[in-house]
Amino acid sequence: MDTEKEPAVVCQEIYREFQDGSRIIKVLRGTNLTVYKGEFVAIVGASGSGKTTLLNLIGGLDKPTSGTIIVDGIDITELDDDKMSEIRRHKIGILFQDQHLLPIFTAIENVQVPMLLDEVRAEERHKKGMELLAAVGVENRANHMPHELSGGMRSRVALARALANDPAVLLCDEPTGDLDHKTGGEIIRLMRDLAKEQNRAVITVTHDPETAKMADRILLLRDGKLVDELIGEFFRASGVDIDSKGGTEPDNQDAMTTG
């Protein structure tokens, strides 16, 4: 990665421990990560390895036991809840696997929710909401309710909502988990293209090799730390050989599923 590019996320020596009765569960053990604006990074690892924990820490939904997290030049590590909520509204977009669309709102109304929180005028909210829906290819579904949309369309609406306040960082937790192969690929390509066009960082955690191989970098979370090695071994049981630089070679074109 070109070191002259501006970092969007910097995690320095992140530790996260949880208390379980008398036990201390050490999830992250000195994790370091730098992601630059315009970069699309995929984080892979076994279930329970701490991928979602790391995403929650970067999104300010949780705090590290120790270490420093900087988002778009702001140290968020010790911010109080009010200040962190403000940072999330302006700096961070989050795309969840199950979308979390509000069922009583139309697509355009869902996209406008983050702008409502910032008291953006109605006319401007509508204009920008339509532009975002157009950018993700569902402007013709603006007045549809979530239950009237396919899974792929709901994901596109959720992506538009995550981008509503022009975040520097987009965080995605298994964004293609509930989608078929073709639709999931379309969503990931869209996220990647928007990252490049709009110069924002995209970090996704995934078990899906098809998602991972589209990233600029693939990082493996193992033993509480991020590494860029042995990724081919991680995916090999699924029939996909992914090297540490993000390239892939399917061992069997019919075996493109995760283990």
Buried (B, 14 or more C-beta within 10 A) or exposed (E): EEEEBEBBBBBBEBBBBEEEEEEEEBBBBBBEBBBBBBBBBBBBBEEEBBBBBBBBBBBBBBBBBEBBBBBBEBEBBEBEEEEBEBBBBBBBBBBBBEBEBEEEBBBBBBBBBBBEBEEBEEEEBBEBBBEBBEBBBBBEBBEBBBEEBEBBBBBBBBBBBBBBBEBBBBBBBBBBBBBEEEBBBBBBEBBBEBBEEBBBBBBBBBBBBBBBBBBBBBBBBBEBBBEEEEBBEBBBEBBBBBBBEBEBEBEEEEEBEBE
